């Protein structure tokens, strides 16, 4: 007769505490490794940056329609006043921020093409009008008067769209910026610049688009027809 325990048919052996702890530890390690690999925060930042680049491309295309529709386009006129650079000091930097007040910390353009200086008063628009394309939106261009109507349904805003201190907007503020130059004398006329701040490692370090966009500032992603209008920093 054989001695010892005889396993009965149908008997199921459960996990020991040690085995359970080992399995839990393996799952925890794999979970941490997966989170590190995926990096959700960086993924979200990269997604927002991709949206910013796409938004500015759409705006550039829309403004291009305006520039080709007239030899004297209104790129920055509000209630009959031209706020583009034109040799004076009334020019404004326009922000996509949803507010009534926002001012740049630095107002001196450093680009050789800029004619004049920016006013210490930045331009923001209250949220009901921010995305309008009829000239009352954050970019003061009436896109609707071009042949065939407005080439863009609404003005995009930054995915975060915030200014930490509206009395002194800075480089780190995640908001779109716009400036234009109407009459430049010996400088370019009817030109503009659009800027955005990128936040992901993918687009600021791995593929540094702010440095490789052809503009004069490594602080912003720049596009437009003259990338030397806006200051290098502090806006």
C-alpha positions in Angstrom: 0.0 0.0 0.0 1.4 3.4 -0.9 1.7 5.9 1.9 1.1 9.6 1.8 -1.6 11.9 0.5 -3.5 10.6 -2.5 -4.9 13.4 -4.7 -8.5 12.9 -5.2 -10.0 13.3 -8.6 -11.4 16.8 -9.1 -9.4 18.3 -6.3 -8.1 21.8 -7.3 -4.9 23.2 -5.7 -5.1 26.9 -4.9 -2.3 29.5 -5.2 -0.1 30.0 -2.2 0.4 33.4 -0.7 3.9 33.5 -2.1 2.7 32.8 -5.6 0.0 35.5 -5.4 2.6 38.0 -4.3 4.9 37.1 -7.1 2.1 37.5 -9.7 1.1 40.9 -8.2 4.7 42.1 -8.3 5.1 41.0 -12.0 1.8 42.8 -12.9 3.0 46.0 -11.0 6.3 46.0 -12.8 4.7 45.5 -16.2 2.2 48.3 -15.4 4.9 50.7 -14.5 6.9 49.8 -17.6 3.8 50.3 -19.8 3.1 53.7 -18.2 6.7 54.8 -18.7 6.6 53.7 -22.3 3.3 55.3 -23.1 3.9 58.5 -21.0 0.3 59.7 -21.0 1.2 63.3 -20.1 3.7 63.5 -23.0 1.2 61.9 -25.4 -1.4 64.6 -24.5 1.2 67.4 -25.0 2.2 66.0 -28.3 -1.5 65.7 -29.4 -2.0 69.4 -28.4 1.1 70.4 -30.3 0.0 68.6 -33.4 -3.3 70.5 -33.1 -1.5 73.8 -32.8 0.6 73.2 -35.9 -2.5 72.2 -37.8 -4.5 75.3 -36.6 -1.8 77.7 -37.6 -1.6 76.0 -41.0 -5.3 76.5 -41.5 -5.1 80.2 -40.4 -2.2 80.7 -42.8 -4.2 79.3 -45.7 -7.2 81.4 -44.8 -5.2 84.6 -44.6 -3.6 83.7 -47.9 -7.0 83.9 -49.5 -7.4 87.4 -48.1 -4.0 88.5 -49.4 -4.7 87.2 -52.9 -8.2 88.8 -53.0 -7.0 92.4 -52.6 -3.8 94.4 -53.1 -4.7 96.4 -50.0 -6.1 93.8 -47.5 -7.2 94.8 -44.0 -5.1 92.5 -41.8 -5.6 94.2 -38.5 -8.3 96.8 -38.6 -10.8 97.4 -35.7 -13.5 100.0 -36.1 -11.6 101.8 -38.8 -8.2 101.9 -36.9 -5.3 100.0 -38.3 -3.5 98.1 -35.5 -0.8 96.6 -37.8 2.8 97.8 -37.7 2.9 100.9 -39.9 5.7 103.0 -38.5 3.9 104.3 -35.4 3.3 102.9 -32.0 -0.4 101.9 -32.2 0.3 98.3 -33.4 -1.0 95.5 -31.2 -0.2 91.9 -30.6 -3.4 89.9 -30.9 -4.1 86.8 -28.7 -6.5 83.9 -29.0 -7.1 84.3 -25.2 -10.8 84.5 -24.2 -10.8 87.7 -22.3 -11.1 91.4 -22.6 -7.7 92.3 -21.4 -4.2 91.0 -22.1 -1.0 92.9 -22.4 2.5 91.8 -23.5 5.4 92.1 -21.1 7.7 93.2 -24.0 6.5 95.3 -26.8 9.6 96.0 -28.9 9.9 94.0 -32.1 13.5 93.0 -32.8 13.1 91.8 -36.4 14.7 94.0 -39.0 11.5 93.9 -41.0 9.3 95.4 -38.3 8.3 99.0 -38.9 7.4 100.7 -35.7 6.7 99.4 -32.2 3.9 97.6 -30.5 1.6 99.3 -28.1 1.7 98.2 -24.5 -2.0 97.2 -25.0 -2.4 93.7 -26.3 -5.7 92.7 -28.0 -8.0 90.0 -26.7 -11.6 89.3 -27.4 -14.4 88.2 -25.1 -15.3 84.5 -25.5 -18.6 85.0 -27.4 -16.6 86.6 -30.3 -13.2 84.9 -30.1 -13.7 82.5 -33.0 -15.8 84.7 -35.3 -14.4 85.2 -38.8 -16.2 88.5 -39.5 -13.5 90.8 -38.2 -14.7 90.7 -34.6 -12.8 87.5 -33.7 -9.3 87.4 -32.1 -7.8 87.9 -35.6 -9.4 91.2 -36.8 -9.8 90.1 -40.4 -13.2 89.9 -42.1 -12.7 86.6 -44.0 -16.2 86.7 -45.3 -15.7 89.4 -47.9 -13.5 87.2 -50.1 -14.9 85.6 -53.2 -16.9 82.5 -52.2 -17.2 83.6 -48.6 -15.0 82.8 -45.7 -12.4 80.1 -46.4 -12.5 79.1 -42.7 -15.6 78.4 -40.6 -14.2 79.6 -37.3 -10.9 80.9 -35.9 -9.2 78.2 -33.9 -7.8 78.9 -30.5 -5.0 77.2 -28.6 -6.1 73.8 -27.0 -5.1 75.2 -23.6 -5.6 78.9 -24.4 -4.5 80.4 -21.1 -2.5 83.4 -20.0 -1.2 83.3 -16.5 -1.0 87.0 -16.0 -3.0 89.1 -18.4 -1.0 92.2 -17.5 2.2 90.5 -18.7 1.8 87.7 -21.2 5.0 85.6 -21.4 6.7 82.9 -23.6 5.3 80.1 -21.5 1.7 81.1 -22.0 -0.2 78.5 -24.2 -2.0 80.9 -26.5 -1.9 81.8 -30.2 -0.3 85.2 -31.1 -0.8 87.3 -34.3 0.8 90.5 -35.6 0.7 92.2 -39.0 2.4 95.0 -40.9 0.3 97.1 -43.3 2.5 99.8 -44.6 6.2 99.4 -44.1 7.9 102.0 -46.3 11.2 100.3 -47.0 9.9 97.3 -45.0 7.6 94.6 -46.3 3.9 95.6 -46.5 0.8 93.5 -46.0 2.7 90.7 -44.1 1.9 88.9 -40.9 3.2 86.4 -38.3 1.4 83.7 -36.3 3.0 82.1 -33.3 2.2 79.3 -30.9 4.1 77.8 -27.9 4.8 74.1 -28.1 5.0 72.0 -25.0 5.9 68.4 -25.8 9.4 66.9 -25.7 8.7 65.4 -29.1 8.3 68.8 -30.8 10.7 70.8 -28.7 13.6 68.4 -28.2 13.4 65.3 -30.4 12.1 67.3 -33.4 12.6 70.9 -32.3 10.0 72.6 -34.6 10.4 75.9 -32.8 14.0 76.0 -33.9 13.5 74.6 -37.4 10.4 76.6 -38.5 12.5 79.3 -40.4 11.6 82.0 -37.8 13.9 84.1 -35.7 12.7 82.8 -32.3 13.3 79.4 -30.7 10.6 80.2 -28.1 7.7 79.9 -30.5 6.5 77.9 -33.4 6.2 80.6 -36.1 4.4 80.8 -39.4 3.2 83.5 -41.8 4.6 85.7 -44.5 7.2 87.5 -42.4 8.6 85.7 -39.3 10.5 88.7 -37.9 7.6 90.9 -36.8 6.9 89.6 -33.3 9.4 89.9 -30.5 11.7 87.0 -29.7 10.3 86.5 -26.2 8.2 88.1 -23.5 4.9 88.1 -25.3 
